[in-house]
Amino acid sequence: MPTGPKRPQHEIDRFVKRFLAGEQAVALAKEARVSKPGFYLWVAKYKRDLLEKSKRSGMNQHDAETADKRTLIIELEQLRAENRKLRDRVLDMMVKYE
């Protein structure tokens, strides 16, 4: 996908928050006009920044790690749901073309 001018951080954060709320990465990456791997780089940076911010705000390391683990669990569930949808699509296509 084309690389355009540098996008303001608040726009990137808005896309990442929508992803963390449950929207699909593929659709968001397409809307943002970035590659899917590029979009996941945005997500990783957002999480690193969030962790650093929590550390600066006085959250202890254990609480920050717990919050990060919760985020990873949420991401895992989103990826599993996306995989189920893709698997169902493939099965539908296989049945359709038999």
Backbone as XML, in Angstrom:
<?xml version="1.0"?>
<chain id="A" units="angstrom">
  <residue number="1" name="MET">
    <atom name="N" x="0.852" y="-1.175" z="0.000"/>
    <atom name="CA" x="0.000" y="0.000" z="0.000"/>
    <atom name="C" x="0.893" y="1.232" z="0.000"/>
  </residue>
  <residue number="2" name="PRO">
    <atom name="N" x="0.387" y="2.336" z="-0.509"/>
    <atom name="CA" x="1.243" y="3.514" z="-0.616"/>
    <atom name="C" x="1.616" y="4.078" z="0.745"/>
  </residue>
  <residue number="3" name="THR">
    <atom name="N" x="2.834" y="4.595" z="0.788"/>
    <atom name="CA" x="3.246" y="5.268" z="2.019"/>
    <atom name="C" x="3.051" y="6.758" z="1.798"/>
  </residue>
  <residue number="4" name="GLY">
    <atom name="N" x="2.208" y="7.332" z="2.580"/>
    <atom name="CA" x="1.913" y="8.743" z="2.426"/>
    <atom name="C" x="2.728" y="9.569" z="3.390"/>
  </residue>
  <residue number="5" name="PRO">
    <atom name="N" x="2.332" y="10.797" z="3.575"/>
    <atom name="CA" x="3.036" y="11.650" z="4.537"/>
    <atom name="C" x="2.866" y="11.098" z="5.951"/>
  </residue>
  <residue number="6" name="LYS">
    <atom name="N" x="3.774" y="11.493" z="6.817"/>
    <atom name="CA" x="3.725" y="11.010" z="8.202"/>
    <atom name="C" x="2.390" y="11.365" z="8.834"/>
  </residue>
  <residue number="7" name="ARG">
    <atom name="N" x="1.774" y="10.366" z="9.424"/>
    <atom name="CA" x="0.449" y="10.521" z="10.027"/>
    <atom name="C" x="0.601" y="11.023" z="11.462"/>
  </residue>
  <residue number="8" name="PRO">
    <atom name="N" x="-0.249" y="11.958" z="11.883"/>
    <atom name="CA" x="-0.191" y="12.439" z="13.276"/>
    <atom name="C" x="-0.440" y="11.296" z="14.260"/>
  </residue>
  <residue number="9" name="GLN">
    <atom name="N" x="0.234" y="11.342" z="15.391"/>
    <atom name="CA" x="0.149" y="10.267" z="16.379"/>
    <atom name="C" x="-1.275" y="10.063" z="16.879"/>
  </residue>
  <residue number="10" name="HIS">
    <atom name="N" x="-2.053" y="11.142" z="17.021"/>
    <atom name="CA" x="-3.418" y="10.979" z="17.531"/>
    <atom name="C" x="-4.277" y="10.168" z="16.561"/>
  </residue>
  <residue number="11" name="GLU">
    <atom name="N" x="-4.002" y="10.242" z="15.256"/>
    <atom name="CA" x="-4.743" y="9.429" z="14.289"/>
    <atom name="C" x="-4.345" y="7.962" z="14.417"/>
  </residue>
  <residue number="12" name="ILE">
    <atom name="N" x="-3.057" y="7.715" z="14.567"/>
    <atom name="CA" x="-2.578" y="6.346" z="14.741"/>
    <atom name="C" x="-3.201" y="5.747" z="16.003"/>
  </residue>
  <residue number="13" name="ASP">
    <atom name="N" x="-3.195" y="6.508" z="17.078"/>
    <atom name="CA" x="-3.771" y="6.037" z="18.339"/>
    <atom name="C" x="-5.249" y="5.699" z="18.177"/>
  </residue>
  <residue number="14" name="ARG">
    <atom name="N" x="-5.964" y="6.490" z="17.398"/>
    <atom name="CA" x="-7.386" y="6.242" z="17.181"/>
    <atom name="C" x="-7.598" y="4.891" z="16.484"/>
  </residue>
  <residue number="15" name="PHE">
    <atom name="N" x="-6.775" y="4.593" z="15.460"/>
    <atom name="CA" x="-6.882" y="3.309" z="14.767"/>
    <atom name="C" x="-6.547" y="2.151" z="15.710"/>
  </residue>
  <residue number="16" name="VAL">
    <atom name="N" x="-5.488" y="2.316" z="16.493"/>
    <atom name="CA" x="-5.072" y="1.250" z="17.406"/>
    <atom name="C" x="-6.142" y="1.002" z="18.463"/>
  </residue>
  <residue number="17" name="LYS">
    <atom name="N" x="-6.733" y="2.047" z="19.005"/>
    <atom name="CA" x="-7.787" y="1.883" z="20.005"/>
    <atom name="C" x="-8.987" y="1.149" z="19.422"/>
  </residue>
  <residue number="18" name="ARG">
    <atom name="N" x="-9.306" y="1.432" z="18.158"/>
    <atom name="CA" x="-10.405" y="0.707" z="17.505"/>
    <atom name="C" x="-10.060" y="-0.773" z="17.374"/>
  </residue>
  <residue number="19" name="PHE">
    <atom name="N" x="-8.787" y="-1.071" z="17.066"/>
    <atom name="CA" x="-8.343" y="-2.465" z="16.987"/>
    <atom name="C" x="-8.465" y="-3.144" z="18.348"/>
  </residue>
  <residue number="20" name="LEU">
    <atom name="N" x="-8.006" y="-2.476" z="19.384"/>
    <atom name="CA" x="-8.063" y="-3.042" z="20.729"/>
    <atom name="C" x="-9.499" y="-3.200" z="21.217"/>
  </residue>
  <residue number="21" name="ALA">
    <atom name="N" x="-10.414" y="-2.438" z="20.625"/>
    <atom name="CA" x="-11.824" y="-2.549" z="20.975"/>
    <atom name="C" x="-12.507" y="-3.693" z="20.228"/>
  </residue>
  <residue number="22" name="GLY">
    <atom name="N" x="-11.783" y="-4.306" z="19.265"/>
    <atom name="CA" x="-12.357" y="-5.481" z="18.615"/>
    <atom name="C" x="-12.492" y="-5.433" z="17.106"/>
  </residue>
  <residue number="23" name="GLU">
    <atom name="N" x="-12.182" y="-4.316" z="16.480"/>
    <atom name="CA" x="-12.276" y="-4.262" z="15.023"/>
    <atom name="C" x="-11.127" y="-5.051" z="14.395"/>
  </residue>
  <residue number="24" name="GLN">
    <atom name="N" x="-11.339" y="-5.502" z="13.163"/>
    <atom name="CA" x="-10.335" y="-6.337" z="12.497"/>
    <atom name="C" x="-9.167" y="-5.510" z="11.993"/>
  </residue>
  <residue number="25" name="ALA">
    <atom name="N" x="-7.983" y="-6.070" z="12.168"/>
    <atom name="CA" x="-6.753" y="-5.385" z="11.760"/>
    <atom name="C" x="-6.721" y="-5.154" z="10.254"/>
  </residue>
  <residue number="26" name="VAL">
    <atom name="N" x="-7.185" y="-6.129" z="9.486"/>
    <atom name="CA" x="-7.142" y="-6.011" z="8.026"/>
    <atom name="C" x="-7.950" y="-4.800" z="7.561"/>
  </residue>
  <residue number="27" name="ALA">
    <atom name="N" x="-9.154" y="-4.672" z="8.078"/>
    <atom name="CA" x="-10.019" y="-3.560" z="7.682"/>
    <atom name="C" x="-9.435" y="-2.221" z="8.121"/>
  </residue>
  <residue number="28" name="LEU">
    <atom name="N" x="-8.902" y="-2.176" z="9.326"/>
    <atom name="CA" x="-8.325" y="-0.928" z="9.825"/>
    <atom name="C" x="-7.073" y="-0.543" z="9.046"/>
  </residue>
  <residue number="29" name="ALA">
    <atom name="N" x="-6.248" y="-1.536" z="8.720"/>
    <atom name="CA" x="-5.034" y="-1.257" z="7.940"/>
    <atom name="C" x="-5.406" y="-0.715" z="6.566"/>
  </residue>
  <residue number="30" name="LYS">
    <atom name="N" x="-6.421" y="-1.296" z="5.975"/>
    <atom name="CA" x="-6.871" y="-0.833" z="4.660"/>
    <atom name="C" x="-7.397" y="0.597" z="4.753"/>
  </residue>
  <residue number="31" name="GLU">
    <atom name="N" x="-8.199" y="0.859" z="5.768"/>
    <atom name="CA" x="-8.744" y="2.210" z="5.963"/>
    <atom name="C" x="-7.628" y="3.230" z="6.208"/>
  </residue>
  <residue number="32" name="ALA">
    <atom name="N" x="-6.605" y="2.809" z="6.975"/>
    <atom name="CA" x="-5.490" y="3.703" z="7.286"/>
    <atom name="C" x="-4.487" y="3.788" z="6.132"/>
  </residue>
  <residue number="33" name="ARG">
    <atom name="N" x="-4.663" y="2.912" z="5.149"/>
    <atom name="CA" x="-3.783" y="2.848" z="3.974"/>
    <atom name="C" x="-2.351" y="2.508" z="4.358"/>
  </residue>
  <residue number="34" name="VAL">
    <atom name="N" x="-2.229" y="1.494" z="5.230"/>
    <atom name="CA" x="-0.923" y="0.948" z="5.604"/>
    <atom name="C" x="-0.994" y="-0.567" z="5.458"/>
  </residue>
  <residue number="35" name="SER">
    <atom name="N" x="0.170" y="-1.205" z="5.408"/>
    <atom name="CA" x="0.196" y="-2.662" z="5.334"/>
    <atom name="C" x="-0.231" y="-3.240" z="6.677"/>
  </residue>
  <residue number="36" name="LYS">
    <atom name="N" x="-0.646" y="-4.499" z="6.657"/>
    <atom name="CA" x="-1.033" y="-5.148" z="7.910"/>
    <atom name="C" x="0.154" y="-5.238" z="8.870"/>
  </residue>
  <residue number="37" name="PRO">
    <atom name="N" x="1.368" y="-5.627" z="8.380"/>
    <atom name="CA" x="2.517" y="-5.623" z="9.310"/>
    <atom name="C" x="2.813" y="-4.223" z="9.858"/>
  </residue>
  <residue number="38" name="GLY">
    <atom name="N" x="2.654" y="-3.206" z="9.026"/>
    <atom name="CA" x="2.857" y="-1.832" z="9.489"/>
    <atom name="C" x="1.853" y="-1.463" z="10.566"/>
  </residue>
  <residue number="39" name="PHE">
    <atom name="N" x="0.621" y="-1.928" z="10.384"/>
    <atom name="CA" x="-0.412" y="-1.654" z="11.379"/>
    <atom name="C" x="-0.053" y="-2.310" z="12.710"/>
  </residue>
  <residue number="40" name="TYR">
    <atom name="N" x="0.441" y="-3.557" z="12.644"/>
    <atom name="CA" x="0.829" y="-4.235" z="13.879"/>
    <atom name="C" x="2.028" y="-3.556" z="14.546"/>
  </residue>
  <residue number="41" name="LEU">
    <atom name="N" x="2.871" y="-2.898" z="13.759"/>
    <atom name="CA" x="3.948" y="-2.104" z="14.355"/>
    <atom name="C" x="3.370" y="-0.935" z="15.143"/>
  </residue>
  <residue number="42" name="TRP">
    <atom name="N" x="2.313" y="-0.325" z="14.597"/>
    <atom name="CA" x="1.630" y="0.751" z="15.328"/>
    <atom name="C" x="1.110" y="0.231" z="16.669"/>
  </residue>
  <residue number="43" name="VAL">
    <atom name="N" x="0.488" y="-0.959" z="16.625"/>
    <atom name="CA" x="-0.083" y="-1.537" z="17.846"/>
    <atom name="C" x="1.020" y="-1.797" z="18.871"/>
  </residue>
  <residue number="44" name="ALA">
    <atom name="N" x="2.127" y="-2.376" z="18.422"/>
    <atom name="CA" x="3.234" y="-2.675" z="19.331"/>
    <atom name="C" x="3.789" y="-1.397" z="19.953"/>
  </residue>
  <residue number="45" name="LYS">
    <atom name="N" x="3.969" y="-0.362" z="19.147"/>
    <atom name="CA" x="4.485" y="0.915" z="19.660"/>
    <atom name="C" x="3.505" y="1.522" z="20.665"/>
  </residue>
  <residue number="46" name="TYR">
    <atom name="N" x="2.215" y="1.452" z="20.353"/>
    <atom name="CA" x="1.192" y="1.989" z="21.249"/>
    <atom name="C" x="1.279" y="1.296" z="22.612"/>
  </residue>
  <residue number="47" name="LYS">
    <atom name="N" x="1.437" y="-0.029" z="22.582"/>
    <atom name="CA" x="1.508" y="-0.782" z="23.839"/>
    <atom name="C" x="2.778" y="-0.462" z="24.619"/>
  </residue>
  <residue number="48" name="ARG">
    <atom name="N" x="3.905" y="-0.325" z="23.899"/>
    <atom name="CA" x="5.153" y="0.047" z="24.579"/>
    <atom name="C" x="5.012" y="1.417" z="25.236"/>
  </residue>
  <residue number="49" name="ASP">
    <atom name="N" x="4.429" y="2.363" z="24.494"/>
    <atom name="CA" x="4.239" y="3.709" z="25.041"/>
    <atom name="C" x="3.310" y="3.685" z="26.248"/>
  </residue>
  <residue number="50" name="LEU">
    <atom name="N" x="2.270" y="2.871" z="26.167"/>
    <atom name="CA" x="1.325" y="2.759" z="27.273"/>
    <atom name="C" x="2.007" y="2.187" z="28.515"/>
  </residue>
  <residue number="51" name="LEU">
    <atom name="N" x="2.851" y="1.198" z="28.298"/>
    <atom name="CA" x="3.581" y="0.603" z="29.416"/>
    <atom name="C" x="4.526" y="1.626" z="30.044"/>
  </residue>
  <residue number="52" name="GLU">
    <atom name="N" x="5.241" y="2.368" z="29.215"/>
    <atom name="CA" x="6.144" y="3.402" z="29.728"/>
    <atom name="C" x="5.372" y="4.472" z="30.492"/>
  </residue>
  <residue number="53" name="LYS">
    <atom name="N" x="4.222" y="4.845" z="29.957"/>
    <atom name="CA" x="3.389" y="5.854" z="30.617"/>
    <atom name="C" x="2.919" y="5.351" z="31.986"/>
  </residue>
  <residue number="54" name="SER">
    <atom name="N" x="2.538" y="4.071" z="32.040"/>
    <atom name="CA" x="2.084" y="3.521" z="33.318"/>
    <atom name="C" x="3.224" y="3.475" z="34.328"/>
  </residue>
  <residue number="55" name="LYS">
    <atom name="N" x="4.425" y="3.181" z="33.847"/>
    <atom name="CA" x="5.579" y="3.160" z="34.744"/>
    <atom name="C" x="5.866" y="4.558" z="35.284"/>
  </residue>
  <residue number="56" name="ARG">
    <atom name="N" x="5.744" y="5.556" z="34.425"/>
    <atom name="CA" x="5.990" y="6.939" z="34.865"/>
    <atom name="C" x="4.920" y="7.415" z="35.832"/>
  </residue>
  <residue number="57" name="SER">
    <atom name="N" x="3.704" y="6.879" z="35.703"/>
    <atom name="CA" x="2.621" y="7.344" z="36.565"/>
    <atom name="C" x="2.651" y="6.700" z="37.952"/>
  </residue>
  <residue number="58" name="GLY">
    <atom name="N" x="3.645" y="5.860" z="38.189"/>
    <atom name="CA" x="3.791" y="5.293" z="39.518"/>
    <atom name="C" x="3.277" y="3.874" z="39.654"/>
  </residue>
  <residue number="59" name="MET">
    <atom name="N" x="2.794" y="3.286" z="38.579"/>
    <atom name="CA" x="2.342" y="1.912" z="38.647"/>
    <atom name="C" x="3.572" y="1.023" z="38.834"/>
  </residue>
  <residue number="60" name="ASN">
    <atom name="N" x="3.478" y="0.078" z="39.742"/>
    <atom name="CA" x="4.638" y="-0.787" z="39.942"/>
    <atom name="C" x="4.766" y="-1.774" z="38.778"/>
  </residue>
  <residue number="61" name="GLN">
    <atom name="N" x="5.912" y="-2.412" z="38.694"/>
    <atom name="CA" x="6.215" y="-3.283" z="37.563"/>
    <atom name="C" x="5.235" y="-4.457" z="37.484"/>
  </residue>
  <residue number="62" name="HIS">
    <atom name="N" x="4.855" y="-5.020" z="38.609"/>
    <atom name="CA" x="3.934" y="-6.155" z="38.619"/>
    <atom name="C" x="2.583" y="-5.764" z="38.006"/>
  </residue>
  <residue number="63" name="ASP">
    <atom name="N" x="2.046" y="-4.611" z="38.433"/>
    <atom name="CA" x="0.763" y="-4.160" z="37.893"/>
    <atom name="C" x="0.859" y="-3.863" z="36.401"/>
  </residue>
  <residue number="64" name="ALA">
    <atom name="N" x="1.974" y="-3.274" z="35.968"/>
    <atom name="CA" x="2.164" y="-2.983" z="34.549"/>
    <atom name="C" x="2.237" y="-4.276" z="33.742"/>
  </residue>
  <residue number="65" name="GLU">
    <atom name="N" x="2.936" y="-5.289" z="34.280"/>
    <atom name="CA" x="3.029" y="-6.574" z="33.591"/>
    <atom name="C" x="1.675" y="-7.259" z="33.535"/>
  </residue>
  <residue number="66" name="THR">
    <atom name="N" x="0.902" y="-7.158" z="34.613"/>
    <atom name="CA" x="-0.434" y="-7.744" z="34.635"/>
    <atom name="C" x="-1.318" y="-7.078" z="33.582"/>
  </residue>
  <residue number="67" name="ALA">
    <atom name="N" x="-1.237" y="-5.751" z="33.487"/>
    <atom name="CA" x="-2.019" y="-5.032" z="32.482"/>
    <atom name="C" x="-1.591" y="-5.448" z="31.082"/>
  </residue>
  <residue number="68" name="ASP">
    <atom name="N" x="-0.290" y="-5.626" z="30.875"/>
    <atom name="CA" x="0.206" y="-6.047" z="29.570"/>
    <atom name="C" x="-0.268" y="-7.456" z="29.238"/>
  </residue>
  <residue number="69" name="LYS">
    <atom name="N" x="-0.282" y="-8.351" z="30.213"/>
    <atom name="CA" x="-0.766" y="-9.716" z="29.992"/>
    <atom name="C" x="-2.243" y="-9.714" z="29.621"/>
  </residue>
  <residue number="70" name="ARG">
    <atom name="N" x="-3.010" y="-8.859" z="30.265"/>
    <atom name="CA" x="-4.435" y="-8.760" z="29.924"/>
    <atom name="C" x="-4.605" y="-8.312" z="28.484"/>
  </residue>
  <residue number="71" name="THR">
    <atom name="N" x="-3.798" y="-7.364" z="28.070"/>
    <atom name="CA" x="-3.855" y="-6.885" z="26.689"/>
    <atom name="C" x="-3.508" y="-8.009" z="25.728"/>
  </residue>
  <residue number="72" name="LEU">
    <atom name="N" x="-2.493" y="-8.797" z="26.071"/>
    <atom name="CA" x="-2.103" y="-9.921" z="25.215"/>
    <atom name="C" x="-3.209" y="-10.966" z="25.131"/>
  </residue>
  <residue number="73" name="ILE">
    <atom name="N" x="-3.895" y="-11.214" z="26.225"/>
    <atom name="CA" x="-5.000" y="-12.168" z="26.228"/>
    <atom name="C" x="-6.118" y="-11.675" z="25.318"/>
  </residue>
  <residue number="74" name="ILE">
    <atom name="N" x="-6.422" y="-10.392" z="25.392"/>
    <atom name="CA" x="-7.455" y="-9.809" z="24.533"/>
    <atom name="C" x="-7.058" y="-9.949" z="23.067"/>
  </residue>
  <residue number="75" name="GLU">
    <atom name="N" x="-5.802" y="-9.646" z="22.764"/>
    <atom name="CA" x="-5.304" y="-9.775" z="21.392"/>
    <atom name="C" x="-5.393" y="-11.211" z="20.910"/>
  </residue>
  <residue number="76" name="LEU">
    <atom name="N" x="-5.023" y="-12.150" z="21.763"/>
    <atom name="CA" x="-5.080" y="-13.558" z="21.399"/>
    <atom name="C" x="-6.508" y="-13.965" z="21.045"/>
  </residue>
  <residue number="77" name="GLU">
    <atom name="N" x="-7.462" y="-13.546" z="21.843"/>
    <atom name="CA" x="-8.860" y="-13.865" z="21.560"/>
    <atom name="C" x="-9.314" y="-13.251" z="20.244"/>
  </residue>
  <residue number="78" name="GLN">
    <atom name="N" x="-8.869" y="-12.020" z="19.969"/>
    <atom name="CA" x="-9.224" y="-11.382" z="18.702"/>
    <atom name="C" x="-8.629" y="-12.147" z="17.527"/>
  </residue>
  <residue number="79" name="LEU">
    <atom name="N" x="-7.394" y="-12.585" z="17.654"/>
    <atom name="CA" x="-6.752" y="-13.350" z="16.582"/>
    <atom name="C" x="-7.430" y="-14.701" z="16.390"/>
  </residue>
  <residue number="80" name="ARG">
    <atom name="N" x="-7.812" y="-15.334" z="17.469"/>
    <atom name="CA" x="-8.529" y="-16.609" z="17.355"/>
    <atom name="C" x="-9.861" y="-16.419" z="16.635"/>
  </residue>
  <residue number="81" name="ALA">
    <atom name="N" x="-10.576" y="-15.340" z="16.969"/>
    <atom name="CA" x="-11.851" y="-15.069" z="16.304"/>
    <atom name="C" x="-11.637" y="-14.804" z="14.815"/>
  </residue>
  <residue number="82" name="GLU">
    <atom name="N" x="-10.605" y="-14.048" z="14.496"/>
    <atom name="CA" x="-10.301" y="-13.770" z="13.093"/>
    <atom name="C" x="-9.925" y="-15.053" z="12.361"/>
  </residue>
  <residue number="83" name="ASN">
    <atom name="N" x="-9.160" y="-15.927" z="13.003"/>
    <atom name="CA" x="-8.798" y="-17.215" z="12.395"/>
    <atom name="C" x="-10.022" y="-18.080" z="12.155"/>
  </residue>
  <residue number="84" name="ARG">
    <atom name="N" x="-10.965" y="-18.091" z="13.103"/>
    <atom name="CA" x="-12.200" y="-18.862" z="12.908"/>
    <atom name="C" x="-12.969" y="-18.353" z="11.700"/>
  </residue>
  <residue number="85" name="LYS">
    <atom name="N" x="-13.063" y="-17.033" z="11.574"/>
    <atom name="CA" x="-13.785" y="-16.455" z="10.431"/>
    <atom name="C" x="-13.102" y="-16.818" z="9.118"/>
  </residue>
  <residue number="86" name="LEU">
    <atom name="N" x="-11.779" y="-16.740" z="9.097"/>
    <atom name="CA" x="-11.047" y="-17.084" z="7.877"/>
    <atom name="C" x="-11.190" y="-18.570" z="7.546"/>
  </residue>
  <residue number="87" name="ARG">
    <atom name="N" x="-11.124" y="-19.418" z="8.556"/>
    <atom name="CA" x="-11.287" y="-20.853" z="8.333"/>
    <atom name="C" x="-12.679" y="-21.145" z="7.777"/>
  </residue>
  <residue number="88" name="ASP">
    <atom name="N" x="-13.696" y="-20.480" z="8.322"/>
    <atom name="CA" x="-15.054" y="-20.672" z="7.823"/>
    <atom name="C" x="-15.186" y="-20.222" z="6.372"/>
  </residue>
  <residue number="89" name="ARG">
    <atom name="N" x="-14.528" y="-19.120" z="6.030"/>
    <atom name="CA" x="-14.558" y="-18.646" z="4.644"/>
    <atom name="C" x="-13.924" y="-19.657" z="3.698"/>
  </residue>
  <residue number="90" name="VAL">
    <atom name="N" x="-12.775" y="-20.186" z="4.111"/>
    <atom name="CA" x="-12.079" y="-21.174" z="3.281"/>
    <atom name="C" x="-12.953" y="-22.409" z="3.095"/>
  </residue>
  <residue number="91" name="LEU">
    <atom name="N" x="-13.567" y="-22.892" z="4.172"/>
    <atom name="CA" x="-14.444" y="-24.056" z="4.069"/>
    <atom name="C" x="-15.621" y="-23.780" z="3.146"/>
  </residue>
  <residue number="92" name="ASP">
    <atom name="N" x="-16.200" y="-22.598" z="3.257"/>
    <atom name="CA" x="-17.310" y="-22.231" z="2.371"/>
    <atom name="C" x="-16.867" y="-22.223" z="0.920"/>
  </residue>
  <residue number="93" name="MET">
    <atom name="N" x="-15.685" y="-21.709" z="0.659"/>
    <atom name="CA" x="-15.173" y="-21.669" z="-0.701"/>
    <atom name="C" x="-14.890" y="-23.077" z="-1.217"/>
  </residue>
  <residue number="94" name="MET">
    <atom name="N" x="-14.377" y="-23.939" z="-0.353"/>
    <atom name="CA" x="-14.087" y="-25.320" z="-0.763"/>
    <atom name="C" x="-15.377" y="-26.042" z="-1.130"/>
  </residue>
  <residue number="95" name="VAL">
    <atom name="N" x="-16.414" y="-25.856" z="-0.335"/>
    <atom name="CA" x="-17.708" y="-26.497" z="-0.613"/>
    <atom name="C" x="-18.301" y="-25.929" z="-1.893"/>
  </residue>
  <residue number="96" name="LYS">
    <atom name="N" x="-18.176" y="-24.651" z="-2.076"/>
    <atom name="CA" x="-18.749" y="-23.975" z="-3.249"/>
    <atom name="C" x="-18.115" y="-24.463" z="-4.543"/>
  </residue>
  <residue number="97" name="TYR">
    <atom name="N" x="-16.837" y="-24.747" z="-4.544"/>
    <atom name="CA" x="-16.138" y="-25.112" z="-5.766"/>
    <atom name="C" x="-15.932" y="-26.612" z="-5.937"/>
  </residue>
  <residue number="98" name="GLU">
    <atom name="N" x="-16.574" y="-27.418" z="-5.130"/>
    <atom name="CA" x="-16.438" y="-28.872" z="-5.292"/>
    <atom name="C" x="-17.232" y="-29.360" z="-6.460"/>
  </residue>
</chain>
